[in-house]
């Protein structure tokens, strides 16, 4: 019995110790003199603290110490440290002290600057999940939170004016960010590779930016600046928008459909880069040019180029390996670049307006397509041959006038048979939207789109 009691006491003591270690350890400190944080925390406690609230002044030495507490040394290498919640709203970042990060590749040291979240300040700190920035911070410099994959919450101070390029690149844990009224500058790719980000919310009193349905716009919503990468399924651009900004939908791999209103007349480069599930898109007739890299690495299988387009930039369809159809409605071949269609010449059929085959065949770069076919320009959402009418409504293909009992075949544009059905006076066939289909019956073929 005595032996059992001793064993029980040992086990109980061990479990009690493990339980204490599993608990959060929260510490609040005031750093009266910049550079002295390390003297305020016992070395045995340093790697056990999970929540740290600081006031006072912090320089490069203090930031370096915070990084170590968060499990990352001055070279970005992992070390022991459990800090996950960092509350700095009552603190000030000042210049001075040593460097907080040293980039071995370029032999470069990084130091603090007053009221600034400087470049790579929190790079490689995976124990951090929540950060509240100092209220005095006015600038978040590019790559400040680069690859902070564990970060799920960040409070940007109401005094922040600018957010630099790639500031939050790779922060794959973030799902929403609120932009305060003070921010007047957000550089391109500020939220690049934030793959779970679904909401960008802007304070209504901001003078430069606005948000709607979690998407970032300029103040009057005439320019769509950024759709968060975590958006999925379908997205319809508001009718107030006239321009789609550079990289606006870049990396939105979850979007399967983007509806562009007729009000849009400008689409910048990289706009749909990396939209891997976007199989087709209809550009409005108001668009007159397609910029370089617009559809780079997009999942497009077909696209219609409006008749008013006069130029298409280099690498516009680079790495669009699934693209099988380009329907160009322009009577005069748009100006193209040597790299515009570089990866699709052999795999894609180019459809051109009736009577323009020779123009396209003899025009530089357009003539490189292995397959060029004329089409009569009949709208592909309604086709009539003799008494047979084939058209679409919502997510249905409708066939009217076919002989009763005749077999109707529905194929994907790649030739895969989807459905067979016997004709009645009116047949309604439910199919997935945002695709092209071939409908065959009575020896005739019809192309329709949803």
N, C-alpha and C positions, 0 to 999 in steps of 0.2 A: 504493500500500500504506500509506504514511504517513497519507494522508487517511482511509482506512478505519479505521486503528488509532485515530485521534483520535475519529472518530465513535463507534466501539465503546466507548471509554473514557467518552465523554460519556453515552451511553445507559446503560452499566453504573452510572455514578455516580448518574444520575437514578433508575434502578430501585432501587438500593440505598437512596437517600433515601426513596423511596415505601415500601419494605419496612419501614424503621425507623418511619415515621409510622404504618403499619398495626398495628405491635405495641402491645400493652398497656403502658401506663406506670403503674406502681404506686408509690405514695409512702406512707410511714408517718411520722407526725409527732406530737409531744407539744406541746400548747398549754398551757404553764404558766400563762399569764395570759390570761384571757378577753378576746376582742376583738383578738388579735394574729395570727390565722391568716394574714391577708394579708401579714404581714411575713416569714412563714416560707416562702413559696412565691415563687419567681422569676416575675416577670410574664410572661416568655417561656414558662414551663413551665405556667402556669395552665390554659390551654385545651388542653393535650396530655395531662393526667393522666386516666386512665380508671378507676383504682382508688385510693381514698383511705382510709387507716386512721388514725383520730385517737384520741388519749387526751388527758386534761386537761379543761379547762373551756371551754365554748362559749357565747357570748351572741348577741344579735341580729346583731351585726356579722359574726360567724363564720358564722352560718346564711345570712346574705345572700351572703357570699363563696362558700359551698358551692353555693348556688342558681346563682350565676353560672358556676361551674365545671361545673354540670350543664346549662348551656344555657338558663337562664331568669333574666331580670333582676328587679329589685325590683317591677316592674309586671306581671310575668307574661309579658313579651314574649320571644320567642326570640332568643338571642345565641349566639356561638361558645362551645363548651364540650363536652368529650367524657366527662365523669365519668359512669360507669354503675354502679359498685360502690362503696357507701359503708358502711364498717365503723365503727360508733360504740359498740360494746358496752363499750369501756373508757373512754368519755368521759362527761362530765356536762354537762347543759344547765342553765345558770344564768340568772337574770334580769339585765337590764342591757343596755347597748349601744344601738345605734339599731334602727329597725324593719327587719325582714327582708322585709316585703311591704307594699305600699301599694295599696289598692283604690281606683282612680280614681273609680269610679261613686259610691261612698259617701264619698269623701274620708276613708278610714279607714286608720290605720296599725296594724300587727300587731307585737307585741313578744314576746320569749321570757319564759317563766315557769319557775321552778325545777322540774326533774324532769318536764317536760311536753312532749309533742309538740303544740304549739299549733296553733290554727286556721290552715289554709292554709299551713303551714310549708313543705311541699314541692309546693304547687300549681303545676302547669304545668311540672314538671321532666321532659321526655320522655327525655333521655340516660340517667336512673336506671333500672336493671333490678333491682338487688338492694340492700336496706338491712338492716343489723343495728342495732337501736335500742339506746341506752345501757342498761346493766343497771340503772341507777338510776331510769329513767323509770317513773312510777306512773300516768300518765294520757295517753291518746291522745284529743285533743279532736276534736269534730266537724269534718269537712272537712279534716283534717290532710293527707291524701294525695289530696285531690280531684283527679280527672282525671289521675292519674299513669298514663297508658295503657301506658307501657313497663315498669312494675314487674311482674316475674314472681316475685320472691321477697322475703319480709320475715320477719325474725326478731323476734318480740315478746318483750321482756324478761320475765324471770321475776318481776319486781317490779311489773309492770303490773296495775293494779286495775280500770281502767275504759276502755271503748272507746266513744267518743261517736257520736251519730247522724251518718250520712253520712261517717264517718271515712275510709272507703276508697271512697267513691262514684266510679264511673267508672274504677276500676282494672281495666280489661278484660283485662290480661295475666296477672293472678293466676289460678292454677289450684287452689291449696290454701293454707290458712292453719292454723297450729297455735295454739290458745288455751291459754296456760299455766295452771297451777293457781292462780295468784294473782288472775286476773280474776274479779271478782264482779258486774260490771255491763257489759252489752252493750246499747246503746240501739237502738231501731228504725232500720232502714234503714242500719245501720253498713256493710253490704256492698252497698248499692244499685248496680245497673248494673255489677256485677262479672260480666260475661256469660260468662266462661270458668271461673269458679270452680265446681269440682265437689266439693271436699272441705273441710269444716270439721271439724277434728280437735281434740278437747278432751283435755287431760291428765287421766288417770284419777283423779288426786287432787284435782281441782277440786271445791270444795264446793257450787257453784251450778249448774254446767252439765255436760252430758255430750254425747257424740256417738255416732251409730250409722249406719254406711253413709254417712259424710260429712255427715250432717244434724245440726243443732244442736237439742238438747233441754234441758229443765231436768234437774236431777240425777237424779230418779227416772223420767224419761222419760214423765211424764204430760202434759207440754205440749210440742208441737212448735213450736219457736221460729223456725227458719229452714231452708229447703231451698235450697242454693246454686243460683244462676240457671243454672249450666252443666249441671245434671242434665238428662238426656234420657231419652226412651222412657217406660218404665213405672216407677211408684213405688207401693209399698204401705206405708201408715202402720202402724207397729207397734200391736199390740192393747192395749198399755199406755197409749196416748195417750187422754186425755179432752178435751183442748182443742187447737185449732189457733190459733196466735197471730196477731196483727195483721201482715198482709203476709207470712205464712209462706212462701207460694209465689209471691210477687210477682215478676214478670219471668221466671218459669221457662218461657220460650217453647219449650223443647225437649221438655217433658213432653207425652206424648199420652194418658196414663192415670194417674189417681190413685185408688187404692182406699182408701176411708175405712172403718175398722172400726166396729162397732156400739157400741164403748166411747165414741166421741166424742159429746159433748153440747154443745160450745161451739165456734163458729167465729167468729173476730173479723173486723173490717172489713179490706178489701183482701186477704183471705187468698189469693184466686186471681186477683188483678189481673194482667193482662198475660200470662196463660197462653194464648197465641195458638193453640197446637195442641191444646188440650184441648177436644174436641168435645162430650163428654157426661160427666156425673158423677152418681153415685148418693149422695145424702145419707142417712145412717142415720136411722131413725125416732126415735132419741134426741135429734135436733136439734129445738129448739123455736123458734129464731129465726134469721133470716138478716140479718146486720148490713149497714150501708151500704157500698156500693162493693165488696161481696164478690167479684163476678165482673166488675168493671169491665174492659173491653177484653179479655175472655176470648174464646176461639174457639168457645164453646158453640153447638151446633146444637139441642140438646134438653136438658132437665133435668126431673127429677121432684122435686117439693117434698113432703116427708113429711107424713103426716096430722097430726102433732103440732105442726107449725109454726103459731105464733099471730101472728107479726109478721115483716115484711120491710122492711128499712131503705131509705132514700133512695138512689137511683142504684145499687141492688144489681146491676142488669143494664145499667148505662150503657155505651154503645158496644159492646154485644153484637149487632152488625149481622147476624150469621149465625144468630141464634137463631130457629128456626122452630116449635118446640113447647115448651110449658110444661105439664107434667102436675102439677096441684095436687091432692093426695089429701085435703086438709083438708075436712071436712064443713062447717065454718064458715069463710068467707073470712078469711084472716089480715089483720091490720091492715097497711095499706100507706101509702106516702107518695106525694105528687104526682109525684115523680121516679122512683119505683121501677121502673116499666115504660115510662118516657117514650119510649125509642127503639125499642120493639118492639110497640107497640099494633097497628100496621097490618100488620106482617110476620109475626107469630107467632100460631099457633093455641093457644088456651087450652083444655086438656082438664080437665074438672072431674068429680067423682064423680056417678054417676047420681042424678038427682032434685035436684041442687043448682043447676041452670042459673039459676033465678030468683033465688036468693040472691046468686050472683056477679054477675048482670046488674044487680041493684039496689044492690050494694055499691059505695061510693065507690072510684074508680080501677079496680076490677076490671071494672066495666061499660064501660070505655073500649075494651076489646078488640073489634076488628072481628069476630073469629071466636071464638065460645065453643061448645065441643062437650062433651056428656056422654059419659063412658065408664064401663063397668060395673065397672072395678077389677080385672078378671082379670089376674093377673100376666103381664107381657109376655114372660116367658121360657118359658111353657108354655101353649099354647092348643089346645083340642080342639073340633072341630065335627063332629057326627055320628061317623063312623068315622075322620076325619082328625085326626091329632095332629101339631102342629108345636111343637118345642122346641129348646133349644140345649144343647150340651155343648162346653166349652172354646171352640175357634174354629170350630165347625161348627153349621149349622142342620140339624136332622134332621126329615124328613117321613115319617110312617108312615100307612098306611091309604088313601093316594090310589090311584085306579084305575090299574092297570098301563098304561103307555103314555101316560097323561095328561101334558100339558106343565105343568111347574112354572116359574113366573117369580119371580125375586128382584129386588126394586127397592131402591134407597136410599130413605130417608124423604122425599127431595126428588123422587122419581119417576124417577130414572135407572135404566134396566134394566141389571142387573149380569150375570145369568146366566139361561139357559133350560136345562132338563134334563128328560128323560123319566122319569116315575115308575116305580119298582119297588116291591117290598114295603117297602123302607126306603131312603130317599135321604139321603145325607150331603153337605152342601154347604159347602165351605170358604170362609169370608169373613173379612175383617179384623175384629178385635175392637173393643170400645168404641164400637159404633154401633147404631142402630136400623135394622130392615129390614122391608119389606113382602113377604110371600110370597103369591102368588096361584096357585090351581089349582082346577079344577072349579067355577069361578064364585064361589069364596070367597076372602076376603083375610084374612091373619093378620099381626099385628104382633109381631115378636120383637126381643129385644135381646141383644147380646153385650158 
